[in-house]
Amino acid sequence: MSDFSLNNPPLICVVARVQFAPVEKIANYISDLQEALRLNGYPLVQDPITTKSWRIDDRADAGMNVAFQEFSRWNFSNVEKTVTIRVDRESVTLLFTDYDHFKNAEPHYRKILTMVEKAIPALLPQLVQLRYIAHIPLQGESGPMDWVTPTVIGMPNLGELRRQGSISETSFVSPEGGQLVVRYMSLGPNGLTLPPDLLPLNAKLKYSLQSEVPFIMLENLHQRQADETAFTAESCLAQLSALRKHNTEVFKATVTPKALDSWK
């Protein structure tokens, strides 16, 4: 586990996701899970949302057909809407929009994952994912390179050639066989939103994404295959915590010393 932390991190959302082998009758377990969440500090619930997934069937007799499948997603949250729990037929996702230190989020992780473990038996994890999304406003005369290293930003303005914005992506492979992706997005005021797969968020954000001030959105996503063990809260928590190590290394290399100093 990494000891690195900031007292004033620029995070707008932290997302932890555990994907498991699909449970087609997941709806049968939602009532018990909702009651457990309600009694333990997460009483808000939305009506199920219908989402779509797609896959390419590349069998010779299929002719590269794209197949779509609709399924339901349930959303629960605390009263403040700073912790959201999403459940669908193949994953549980925890979203934090008021995140500062892992030690403060850990009790939520443990409590929620324990309730999932008890309410939905015999889950088989397949993938674990940890995602940090930072919001960095460009106040005054500051520019992107005051906050993010040039190697992440990519091609600069060239004389009279002015960039209209940038969306760049860099991928790493971790020693454990995981993949870590860094995404940098800078499109000026009103030009950014959260990644589409997180929408609709229905959560209270620390910073407005409709600000008149230009800002950077920086996303670090680290994922790897889950350990071949049955779903337990402690096992999932240990794996999510382990993902933080490389995420921390990349984050510190991505932002400037000035940025780190301002967030201490």
VENTAZI-V54776 format. One record per backbone hydrogen bond with DSSP energy under -1.0 kcal/mol. NH is the residue of the N-H (numbers start at 1). CO is the residue of the C=O. E is the energy in kcal/mol with one decimal. If there is no record, write none. Layout:
BEGIN
nh;co;e
NH;CO;E
NH;CO;E
END
This chain:
BEGIN
nh;co;e
8;263;-2.4
12;133;-3.3
13;133;-1.5
14;96;-2.3
15;131;-2.8
16;94;-2.7
17;129;-2.7
18;92;-2.5
19;127;-3.0
20;90;-2.2
21;124;-2.3
23;89;-3.3
26;23;-1.4
28;25;-1.7
29;26;-1.9
33;29;-1.9
34;30;-3.2
35;31;-2.0
36;32;-2.0
37;33;-2.6
38;34;-2.7
39;35;-1.9
42;37;-2.6
44;77;-1.9
46;75;-2.3
49;73;-2.9
51;71;-3.0
53;69;-2.5
55;67;-1.9
57;65;-3.2
62;59;-1.7
63;59;-1.1
65;57;-1.0
67;55;-2.8
69;53;-2.7
71;51;-2.3
73;49;-2.1
74;87;-2.9
76;85;-2.5
77;44;-1.9
78;83;-1.6
81;78;-1.1
84;95;-2.4
85;76;-3.1
86;93;-3.0
87;74;-2.3
88;91;-2.3
92;18;-2.0
93;86;-2.7
94;16;-3.2
95;84;-2.6
96;14;-2.7
97;82;-2.3
105;101;-1.2
106;102;-2.5
109;105;-2.3
110;106;-2.8
111;107;-2.5
112;108;-2.8
113;109;-2.7
114;110;-2.0
115;111;-1.7
116;112;-2.2
117;113;-2.5
118;114;-2.0
119;115;-2.4
120;116;-2.6
126;19;-3.9
127;19;-1.8
128;224;-2.5
129;17;-2.4
130;222;-2.9
131;15;-2.4
132;220;-2.9
133;13;-2.5
134;218;-3.6
135;10;-3.2
136;216;-2.8
138;214;-3.2
139;137;-1.1
142;139;-2.0
146;143;-1.9
147;144;-1.7
148;144;-3.0
149;254;-3.0
152;149;-1.7
153;149;-1.6
154;150;-2.3
158;161;-2.4
161;158;-3.1
166;186;-1.8
168;184;-2.3
170;182;-2.4
172;180;-2.7
174;178;-2.1
177;174;-2.4
179;223;-2.8
180;172;-2.4
181;221;-3.0
182;170;-3.1
183;219;-3.0
184;168;-2.5
185;217;-2.4
186;166;-2.3
191;188;-1.6
198;195;-2.2
199;196;-1.4
204;81;-2.6
216;136;-2.8
217;185;-2.7
218;134;-2.0
219;183;-3.0
220;132;-2.7
221;181;-2.7
222;130;-2.9
223;179;-2.4
224;128;-2.0
226;126;-1.7
229;227;-2.6
231;123;-2.2
236;232;-2.3
237;233;-2.5
238;234;-2.3
239;235;-2.0
240;236;-2.6
241;237;-2.4
242;238;-1.9
243;239;-1.4
244;241;-1.1
245;242;-1.0
247;243;-1.3
248;244;-2.7
249;245;-1.8
250;246;-2.4
251;247;-2.3
252;248;-2.5
253;249;-1.4
254;250;-1.4
255;251;-1.9
256;147;-1.8
260;256;-2.3
261;257;-2.4
262;258;-1.9
263;259;-1.2
END
